[in-house]
Each structure stands twice: as structure tokens, then as C-alpha cells.
Amino acid sequence: MSTAELSTGVVHELPDDLATALRDHDAARAAWEDITPLARNEFICWVEDAKQDQTRARRIRRTVEELGEEGKRRPCCWPGCSHRKRTGRA
């Protein structure tokens, strides 16, 4: 896999701004590829659920920090993607 290709989530596609942030941080990119598609989906949905640009930017920064520096595998304090059914499918 090239550094330009990153895995996506279950329901959501990886947005460009989040992909750029992940590509710029080796540890976060490696952790991104190590987590499950459902976990990636949770981070993507969390970022995309932001209503303001400032919030979105903060969530992208937190995604990189949580994955690459803190070793978290899901977004902190996020109840989960509301776009999927309990089965994990759209």
C-alpha cells in the first residue's frame, strides 16, 4: 500500500482532510491501518459530524493524537456512528 492509499470505514469514505492529516503522521497512519473498518468508520463519522470548521479541525487533530500518540482505537467520548444499524451495516 502506498502512502497515498488509506483504508476507509464501513459506511463512510475517508475525507481528504482527515486522510492528509493521517498521511502526515506515521504513527497515526500505522494505527489507522491496524484498527478495524468499523473503528475507522467511527473516527470518520465523528469528524464529519462536526457542524463548524473549527470543530472539524479539532476532531481531525484529536484523531491523529488519539491514534498515534495515545493508542486509542475509538474516538473518545463518542457514542458511535448513528448511520449504521446494530449489525454494523448501513
N, CA, C and O atoms as a GROMACS GRO file, in nm:
protein
  360
    1MET      N    1   0.084  -0.118   0.000
    1MET     CA    2   0.000   0.000   0.000
    1MET      C    3   0.088   0.124   0.000
    1MET      O    4   0.181   0.135   0.080
    2SER      N    5   0.060   0.214  -0.088
    2SER     CA    6   0.136   0.338  -0.091
    2SER      C    7   0.086   0.430   0.018
    2SER      O    8  -0.020   0.410   0.075
    3THR      N    9   0.165   0.533   0.047
    3THR     CA   10   0.123   0.628   0.150
    3THR      C   11   0.002   0.709   0.104
    3THR      O   12  -0.064   0.773   0.186
    4ALA      N   13  -0.026   0.707  -0.026
    4ALA     CA   14  -0.141   0.781  -0.077
    4ALA      C   15  -0.271   0.705  -0.053
    4ALA      O   16  -0.378   0.765  -0.050
    5GLU      N   17  -0.263   0.573  -0.035
    5GLU     CA   18  -0.382   0.491  -0.016
    5GLU      C   19  -0.401   0.462   0.132
    5GLU      O   20  -0.311   0.411   0.199
    6LEU      N   21  -0.518   0.493   0.182
    6LEU     CA   22  -0.553   0.463   0.320
    6LEU      C   23  -0.685   0.389   0.321
    6LEU      O   24  -0.772   0.413   0.237
    7SER      N   25  -0.700   0.299   0.415
    7SER     CA   26  -0.823   0.224   0.427
    7SER      C   27  -0.935   0.317   0.472
    7SER      O   28  -0.911   0.422   0.531
    8THR      N   29  -1.057   0.277   0.444
    8THR     CA   30  -1.172   0.359   0.477
    8THR      C   31  -1.258   0.289   0.583
    8THR      O   32  -1.216   0.189   0.641
    9GLY      N   33  -1.375   0.342   0.607
    9GLY     CA   34  -1.464   0.286   0.708
    9GLY      C   35  -1.567   0.194   0.647
    9GLY      O   36  -1.558   0.157   0.530
   10VAL      N   37  -1.665   0.156   0.728
   10VAL     CA   38  -1.771   0.065   0.685
   10VAL      C   39  -1.877   0.140   0.606
   10VAL      O   40  -1.918   0.096   0.498
   11VAL      N   41  -1.921   0.251   0.658
   11VAL     CA   42  -2.029   0.328   0.596
   11VAL      C   43  -1.974   0.454   0.528
   11VAL      O   44  -2.024   0.494   0.423
   12HIS      N   45  -1.874   0.515   0.587
   12HIS     CA   46  -1.821   0.642   0.540
   12HIS      C   47  -1.691   0.626   0.464
   12HIS      O   48  -1.608   0.540   0.496
   13GLU      N   49  -1.673   0.709   0.361
   13GLU     CA   50  -1.547   0.717   0.289
   13GLU      C   51  -1.455   0.814   0.364
   13GLU      O   52  -1.502   0.906   0.430
   14LEU      N   53  -1.327   0.791   0.354
   14LEU     CA   54  -1.229   0.875   0.421
   14LEU      C   55  -1.222   1.012   0.354
   14LEU      O   56  -1.190   1.021   0.235
   15PRO      N   57  -1.253   1.121   0.428
   15PRO     CA   58  -1.246   1.254   0.367
   15PRO      C   59  -1.101   1.298   0.346
   15PRO      O   60  -1.011   1.253   0.417
   16ASP      N   61  -1.081   1.384   0.249
   16ASP     CA   62  -0.946   1.427   0.211
   16ASP      C   63  -0.870   1.493   0.326
   16ASP      O   64  -0.751   1.467   0.344
   17ASP      N   65  -0.937   1.578   0.404
   17ASP     CA   66  -0.865   1.649   0.511
   17ASP      C   67  -0.816   1.553   0.620
   17ASP      O   68  -0.707   1.571   0.673
   18LEU      N   69  -0.896   1.453   0.652
   18LEU     CA   70  -0.853   1.354   0.750
   18LEU      C   71  -0.743   1.266   0.692
   18LEU      O   72  -0.647   1.233   0.762
   19ALA      N   73  -0.755   1.228   0.566
   19ALA     CA   74  -0.653   1.146   0.501
   19ALA      C   75  -0.518   1.219   0.499
   19ALA      O   76  -0.414   1.158   0.523
   20THR      N   77  -0.520   1.348   0.470
   20THR     CA   78  -0.397   1.427   0.468
   20THR      C   79  -0.332   1.429   0.606
   20THR      O   80  -0.211   1.411   0.618
   21ALA      N   81  -0.412   1.450   0.709
   21ALA     CA   82  -0.358   1.452   0.846
   21ALA      C   83  -0.297   1.316   0.883
   21ALA      O   84  -0.192   1.311   0.948
   22LEU      N   85  -0.362   1.209   0.844
   22LEU     CA   86  -0.310   1.075   0.874
   22LEU      C   87  -0.180   1.048   0.798
   22LEU      O   88  -0.086   0.991   0.853
   23ARG      N   89  -0.175   1.089   0.673
   23ARG     CA   90  -0.054   1.068   0.592
   23ARG      C   91   0.066   1.144   0.650
   23ARG      O   92   0.180   1.101   0.635
   24ASP      N   93   0.039   1.256   0.715
   24ASP     CA   94   0.146   1.340   0.769
   24ASP      C   95   0.199   1.290   0.904
   24ASP      O   96   0.295   1.346   0.956
   25HIS      N   97   0.138   1.188   0.960
   25HIS     CA   98   0.178   1.138   1.092
   25HIS      C   99   0.194   0.986   1.085
   25HIS      O  100   0.095   0.913   1.081
   26ASP      N  101   0.318   0.939   1.082
   26ASP     CA  102   0.346   0.797   1.061
   26ASP      C  103   0.277   0.706   1.163
   26ASP      O  104   0.218   0.604   1.125
   27ALA      N  105   0.284   0.741   1.291
   27ALA     CA  106   0.225   0.654   1.394
   27ALA      C  107   0.073   0.649   1.381
   27ALA      O  108   0.013   0.543   1.398
   28ALA      N  109   0.012   0.763   1.352
   28ALA     CA  110  -0.134   0.766   1.337
   28ALA      C  111  -0.175   0.687   1.214
   28ALA      O  112  -0.276   0.615   1.217
   29ARG      N  113  -0.098   0.699   1.105
   29ARG     CA  114  -0.129   0.624   0.983
   29ARG      C  115  -0.118   0.474   1.008
   29ARG      O  116  -0.204   0.397   0.963
   30ALA      N  117  -0.016   0.432   1.078
   30ALA     CA  118   0.001   0.289   1.109
   30ALA      C  119  -0.112   0.239   1.198
   30ALA      O  120  -0.165   0.130   1.177
   31ALA      N  121  -0.150   0.319   1.297
   31ALA     CA  122  -0.260   0.280   1.385
   31ALA      C  123  -0.391   0.274   1.307
   31ALA      O  124  -0.474   0.186   1.330
   32TRP      N  125  -0.410   0.368   1.214
   32TRP     CA  126  -0.530   0.370   1.130
   32TRP      C  127  -0.545   0.240   1.054
   32TRP      O  128  -0.654   0.183   1.045
   33GLU      N  129  -0.436   0.193   0.999
   33GLU     CA  130  -0.440   0.068   0.922
   33GLU      C  131  -0.456  -0.054   1.012
   33GLU      O  132  -0.498  -0.160   0.966
   34ASP      N  133  -0.424  -0.040   1.139
   34ASP     CA  134  -0.432  -0.152   1.233
   34ASP      C  135  -0.570  -0.169   1.294
   34ASP      O  136  -0.605  -0.279   1.337
   35ILE      N  137  -0.649  -0.062   1.300
   35ILE     CA  138  -0.782  -0.072   1.360
   35ILE      C  139  -0.880  -0.132   1.259
   35ILE      O  140  -0.853  -0.138   1.140
   36THR      N  141  -0.994  -0.175   1.309
   36THR     CA  142  -1.095  -0.238   1.224
   36THR      C  143  -1.165  -0.134   1.136
   36THR      O  144  -1.163  -0.015   1.167
   37PRO      N  145  -1.226  -0.179   1.025
   37PRO     CA  146  -1.304  -0.086   0.942
   37PRO      C  147  -1.415  -0.017   1.022
   37PRO      O  148  -1.446   0.099   0.996
   38LEU      N  149  -1.474  -0.087   1.117
   38LEU     CA  150  -1.579  -0.026   1.198
   38LEU      C  151  -1.521   0.085   1.287
   38LEU      O  152  -1.584   0.189   1.305
   39ALA      N  153  -1.403   0.063   1.342
   39ALA     CA  154  -1.339   0.166   1.423
   39ALA      C  155  -1.301   0.287   1.336
   39ALA      O  156  -1.318   0.402   1.378
   40ARG      N  157  -1.250   0.261   1.214
   40ARG     CA  158  -1.220   0.372   1.123
   40ARG      C  159  -1.347   0.450   1.093
   40ARG      O  160  -1.345   0.573   1.088
   41ASN      N  161  -1.456   0.378   1.074
   41ASN     CA  162  -1.585   0.441   1.046
   41ASN      C  163  -1.624   0.536   1.159
   41ASN      O  164  -1.676   0.645   1.134
   42GLU      N  165  -1.599   0.496   1.284
   42GLU     CA  166  -1.634   0.580   1.398
   42GLU      C  167  -1.555   0.711   1.395
   42GLU      O  168  -1.612   0.818   1.419
   43PHE      N  169  -1.425   0.704   1.366
   43PHE     CA  170  -1.345   0.826   1.358
   43PHE      C  171  -1.394   0.914   1.243
   43PHE      O  172  -1.407   1.035   1.259
   44ILE      N  173  -1.421   0.855   1.128
   44ILE     CA  174  -1.467   0.933   1.012
   44ILE      C  175  -1.599   1.001   1.044
   44ILE      O  176  -1.616   1.120   1.017
   45CYS      N  177  -1.693   0.927   1.100
   45CYS     CA  178  -1.824   0.984   1.132
   45CYS      C  179  -1.811   1.096   1.234
   45CYS      O  180  -1.877   1.199   1.224
   46TRP      N  181  -1.724   1.074   1.333
   46TRP     CA  182  -1.701   1.176   1.437
   46TRP      C  183  -1.652   1.305   1.373
   46TRP      O  184  -1.701   1.413   1.408
   47VAL      N  185  -1.558   1.296   1.282
   47VAL     CA  186  -1.506   1.414   1.213
   47VAL      C  187  -1.615   1.477   1.127
   47VAL      O  188  -1.635   1.598   1.131
   48GLU      N  189  -1.686   1.398   1.051
   48GLU     CA  190  -1.786   1.451   0.959
   48GLU      C  191  -1.910   1.506   1.030
   48GLU      O  192  -1.985   1.585   0.973
   49ASP      N  193  -1.932   1.464   1.153
   49ASP     CA  194  -2.048   1.510   1.230
   49ASP      C  195  -2.029   1.653   1.282
   49ASP      O  196  -2.126   1.715   1.328
   50ALA      N  197  -1.909   1.705   1.277
   50ALA     CA  198  -1.883   1.842   1.325
   50ALA      C  199  -1.962   1.942   1.242
   50ALA      O  200  -1.969   1.932   1.119
   51LYS      N  201  -2.021   2.037   1.308
   51LYS     CA  202  -2.103   2.136   1.240
   51LYS      C  203  -2.025   2.262   1.203
   51LYS      O  204  -2.065   2.336   1.113
   52GLN      N  205  -1.914   2.287   1.270
   52GLN     CA  206  -1.831   2.404   1.241
   52GLN      C  207  -1.693   2.359   1.195
   52GLN      O  208  -1.644   2.253   1.234
   53ASP      N  209  -1.631   2.442   1.111
   53ASP     CA  210  -1.497   2.412   1.061
   53ASP      C  211  -1.396   2.398   1.174
   53ASP      O  212  -1.309   2.311   1.169
   54GLN      N  213  -1.408   2.483   1.277
   54GLN     CA  214  -1.316   2.475   1.391
   54GLN      C  215  -1.329   2.342   1.463
   54GLN      O  216  -1.229   2.282   1.503
   55THR      N  217  -1.451   2.296   1.479
   55THR     CA  218  -1.474   2.168   1.546
   55THR      C  219  -1.418   2.054   1.462
   55THR      O  220  -1.356   1.962   1.515
   56ARG      N  221  -1.440   2.060   1.333
   56ARG     CA  222  -1.388   1.957   1.243
   56ARG      C  223  -1.235   1.951   1.250
   56ARG      O  224  -1.177   1.843   1.260
   57ALA      N  225  -1.171   2.067   1.245
   57ALA     CA  226  -1.025   2.072   1.253
   57ALA      C  227  -0.976   2.015   1.386
   57ALA      O  228  -0.877   1.942   1.390
   58ARG      N  229  -1.045   2.050   1.494
   58ARG     CA  230  -1.007   1.997   1.626
   58ARG      C  231  -1.024   1.846   1.630
   58ARG      O  232  -0.940   1.776   1.689
   59ARG      N  233  -1.129   1.794   1.571
   59ARG     CA  234  -1.151   1.649   1.572
   59ARG      C  235  -1.049   1.576   1.486
   59ARG      O  236  -1.009   1.464   1.519
   60ILE      N  237  -1.007   1.635   1.378
   60ILE     CA  238  -0.901   1.575   1.296
   60ILE      C  239  -0.772   1.570   1.377
   60ILE      O  240  -0.703   1.468   1.379
   61ARG      N  241  -0.739   1.681   1.444
   61ARG     CA  242  -0.619   1.685   1.528
   61ARG      C  243  -0.627   1.580   1.638
   61ARG      O  244  -0.530   1.510   1.665
   62ARG      N  245  -0.744   1.570   1.702
   62ARG     CA  246  -0.763   1.471   1.810
   62ARG      C  247  -0.755   1.328   1.756
   62ARG      O  248  -0.704   1.240   1.825
   63THR      N  249  -0.802   1.304   1.635
   63THR     CA  250  -0.792   1.171   1.575
   63THR      C  251  -0.646   1.131   1.563
   63THR      O  252  -0.609   1.019   1.599
   64VAL      N  253  -0.565   1.221   1.512
   64VAL     CA  254  -0.422   1.193   1.497
   64VAL      C  255  -0.359   1.170   1.634
   64VAL      O  256  -0.280   1.077   1.652
   65GLU      N  257  -0.393   1.254   1.731
   65GLU     CA  258  -0.337   1.239   1.866
   65GLU      C  259  -0.383   1.109   1.931
   65GLU      O  260  -0.302   1.036   1.988
   66GLU      N  261  -0.512   1.082   1.923
   66GLU     CA  262  -0.565   0.963   1.989
   66GLU      C  263  -0.510   0.835   1.928
   66GLU      O  264  -0.478   0.741   2.001
   67LEU      N  265  -0.498   0.831   1.798
   67LEU     CA  266  -0.444   0.712   1.731
   67LEU      C  267  -0.293   0.700   1.748
   67LEU      O  268  -0.242   0.597   1.793
   68GLY      N  269  -0.223   0.806   1.712
   68GLY     CA  270  -0.078   0.800   1.702
   68GLY      C  271  -0.002   0.820   1.831
   68GLY      O  272   0.108   0.766   1.846
   69GLU      N  273  -0.057   0.895   1.923
   69GLU     CA  274   0.015   0.927   2.045
   69GLU      C  275  -0.043   0.858   2.168
   69GLU      O  276   0.030   0.824   2.261
   70GLU      N  277  -0.175   0.839   2.170
   70GLU     CA  278  -0.239   0.784   2.288
   70GLU      C  279  -0.277   0.637   2.272
   70GLU      O  280  -0.314   0.572   2.369
   71GLY      N  281  -0.270   0.586   2.151
   71GLY     CA  282  -0.300   0.445   2.126
   71GLY      C  283  -0.447   0.408   2.137
   71GLY      O  284  -0.480   0.291   2.154
   72LYS      N  285  -0.535   0.507   2.129
   72LYS     CA  286  -0.679   0.478   2.137
   72LYS      C  287  -0.726   0.420   2.005
   72LYS      O  288  -0.672   0.451   1.899
   73ARG      N  289  -0.827   0.337   2.013
   73ARG     CA  290  -0.877   0.269   1.894
   73ARG      C  291  -1.017   0.316   1.855
   73ARG      O  292  -1.071   0.272   1.753
   74ARG      N  293  -1.076   0.403   1.934
   74ARG     CA  294  -1.207   0.464   1.905
   74ARG      C  295  -1.203   0.608   1.952
   74ARG      O  296  -1.124   0.641   2.040
   75PRO      N  297  -1.286   0.695   1.894
   75PRO     CA  298  -1.289   0.835   1.940
   75PRO      C  299  -1.334   0.843   2.085
   75PRO      O  300  -1.428   0.775   2.127
   76CYS      N  301  -1.267   0.927   2.159
   76CYS     CA  302  -1.303   0.948   2.299
   76CYS      C  303  -1.438   1.018   2.308
   76CYS      O  304  -1.466   1.113   2.235
   77CYS      N  305  -1.521   0.970   2.398
   77CYS     CA  306  -1.648   1.036   2.431
   77CYS      C  307  -1.744   1.045   2.313
   77CYS      O  308  -1.819   1.142   2.302
   78TRP      N  309  -1.743   0.947   2.225
   78TRP     CA  310  -1.830   0.945   2.107
   78TRP      C  311  -1.924   0.826   2.122
   78TRP      O  312  -1.877   0.712   2.134
   79PRO      N  313  -2.054   0.848   2.120
   79PRO     CA  314  -2.147   0.737   2.139
   79PRO      C  315  -2.152   0.639   2.023
   79PRO      O  316  -2.209   0.530   2.035
   80GLY      N  317  -2.094   0.676   1.911
   80GLY     CA  318  -2.093   0.587   1.795
   80GLY      C  319  -2.167   0.645   1.677
   80GLY      O  320  -2.249   0.736   1.692
   81CYS      N  321  -2.137   0.592   1.563
   81CYS     CA  322  -2.197   0.638   1.439
   81CYS      C  323  -2.346   0.609   1.437
   81CYS      O  324  -2.389   0.495   1.458
   82SER      N  325  -2.424   0.711   1.413
   82SER     CA  326  -2.569   0.694   1.406
   82SER      C  327  -2.614   0.648   1.270
   82SER      O  328  -2.733   0.625   1.250
   83HIS      N  329  -2.522   0.632   1.176
   83HIS     CA  330  -2.556   0.597   1.038
   83HIS      C  331  -2.557   0.447   1.013
   83HIS      O  332  -2.588   0.403   0.902
   84ARG      N  333  -2.524   0.369   1.112
   84ARG     CA  334  -2.523   0.224   1.091
   84ARG      C  335  -2.624   0.157   1.184
   84ARG      O  336  -2.658   0.210   1.290
   85LYS      N  337  -2.668   0.044   1.142
   85LYS     CA  338  -2.759  -0.034   1.223
   85LYS      C  339  -2.677  -0.115   1.324
   85LYS      O  340  -2.554  -0.119   1.316
   86ARG      N  341  -2.743  -0.178   1.416
   86ARG     CA  342  -2.675  -0.257   1.517
   86ARG      C  343  -2.593  -0.371   1.457
   86ARG      O  344  -2.503  -0.424   1.523
   87THR      N  345  -2.621  -0.408   1.334
   87THR     CA  346  -2.547  -0.515   1.269
   87THR      C  347  -2.412  -0.468   1.218
   87THR      O  348  -2.329  -0.550   1.178
   88GLY      N  349  -2.388  -0.336   1.217
   88GLY     CA  350  -2.265  -0.281   1.164
   88GLY      C  351  -2.272  -0.249   1.016
   88GLY      O  352  -2.173  -0.209   0.956
   89ARG      N  353  -2.388  -0.266   0.959
   89ARG     CA  354  -2.407  -0.237   0.816
   89ARG      C  355  -2.494  -0.113   0.800
   89ARG      O  356  -2.572  -0.078   0.888
   90ALA      N  357  -2.480  -0.050   0.686
   90ALA     CA  358  -2.561   0.071   0.658
   90ALA      C  359  -2.705   0.035   0.638
   90ALA      O  360  -2.788   0.123   0.613
   0.00000   0.00000   0.00000
